[in-house]
Amino acid sequence: MSNTIAIDGIEVSTDHFINGERVPSAERFEDRSPIDGHLIGHIAAGLPEHCDAAIEAARAAFPAWAALGPEKRREHLHRFAAELKAWGDKLARVECEDNGMLFARLKGHQIERCAHNIAFFADEAMKLVDHTIEGRNAKHRLQFDPAGVCVLITPWNSPMMLTTWKLGPALAAGNTVIVKPPEWAPLTCSMLADVAAAAGLPPGVINVVQGIGATTGATLVADPRIARVSFTGSVPTAKSIAQSTGRNLVPASFELGGKSAFVVLDDADLDLAASTAALQYRNAGQVCLAGTRLLVDGRVADDFVARMKKVVASLNVGDPRQPSTEIGPIIHPRQFDKVAGFVDRARESGATILWGGAKHEAGDLYYQPTLVTDVGESDEVVQNEIFGPVLVLQTFDGDAEAVRLANSTRFGLAGVVFGSEQRAVDVARQVRTGMVWVNSFFLRDLEAPFGGVGDSGIGREGGQWSFEFFCDIKDVMLPQKPYAPVFAGR
Ligand code: NAD
């Protein structure tokens, strides 16, 4: 029988899910809710034998799943997406309790997106069939073969959404998978296995091995039997994974952190820019894409800051289960201390805290939305990802300096530029980053490429880019003209 915990009456298994069955572990780790720090339960810690069993289960399930072909897999995956929507309320409640994301946002947006992550790629995989290139010498019939067993590793800030975003293309391509959920928010990934089983996905196609990254995660990614690692998380972890996968020449994709620029030119719509800047505090700033460096033209900086201050003052920080809450808690005391430490050290070294800068009265893990200014370009608060509700403000003089400052960190995940359209597009095109929004933020389409440059990652997710990663692409060539073997030149 599976070990379970109950959240709001919803039963969630705290065990692994291997070959369609729940598997307990002799070792377990604590899972606490960021809402008030209460203990949710103890989760199975993945030991080497669990990793081995999951890899073998995924290997055994692979030939039949791969042989089904995209059309049959599409049927399975559409059932999975529909089932996920049917479980939407339960998944939203559990994710809210486990990682502190707003329940209203989960219900209003995230569940729909998770289901779309599965259904979209199921449809998109159909485009891989009959993919041909009419070359001068040969007709190339491209075949997108599934790669094999894929290990999917996600972080705690949005585990359900990020996991489904990997599951969709990995499964649609014909691979079988092992999900290694984040240890600070492991529960919805466990539920996804039940959702998939309820939708009738065959045993072994999706396996979930819970555990601590440095042990369970490290064991999985070092195994030579796996075919891919799709990782979303931090830069140090990516470097460690790259060493393991590199040893086995296993392709890995990396979606990593950011320190994205939010540029406000002097002809920007300042109200729109200011309210969008305040949105960077969403999810308590635990968003990889957030534009956390506000770069504002000095001519409009005071005006912009005054407008933003008004919006920020009206933000409701508190319990993420309440519909009126706009900013919830920080995931874990360790993350809270990291965030507070950045602000404290900036203050000590002479920076000005324009607002916030302390724990919020809502509770131990709640931090005030904070804006830091009077900083040096090389200060850690400017250069490093904080991953909390802390933004940094720098001013510039003219568009060229805006571009220089935007490009002055190791990261390059996203970016935002507000200004008159042509000027903003010109600046946007010069920002070294994977994605940049002009006069907007967070508009996403799954057919578009997603990913970063520099320390923000390697590879792209989305549309056909996901399949390029999750497939072994084979070129079957037929001669365009009558063929004759020759030893020298044509
Ligand atoms: P993390 O790197 O500590 O952990 C991420 C995952 O990796 C977890 O599941 C963890 O258990 C696992 N892990 C840790 N060590 C491992 C190892 N040695 N081998 C294998 N797996 C291991 O990151 P985090 O603190 O959970 O997440 C925050 C980071 O994720 C931030 O940097 C954030 O910007 C980034 N992020 C990026 C994106 C994106 O799409 N680019 C999206 C969300 C979050």
Residues whose N, C-alpha, C, O or C-beta is under 5 A from the ligand:
A	BS01	NAD	I153 T154 P155 W156 K180 P181 P182 E183 G211 I212 G213 A214 G217 A218 V221 T232 G233 S234 T237 S240 E255 L256 G257 G258 C288 S456
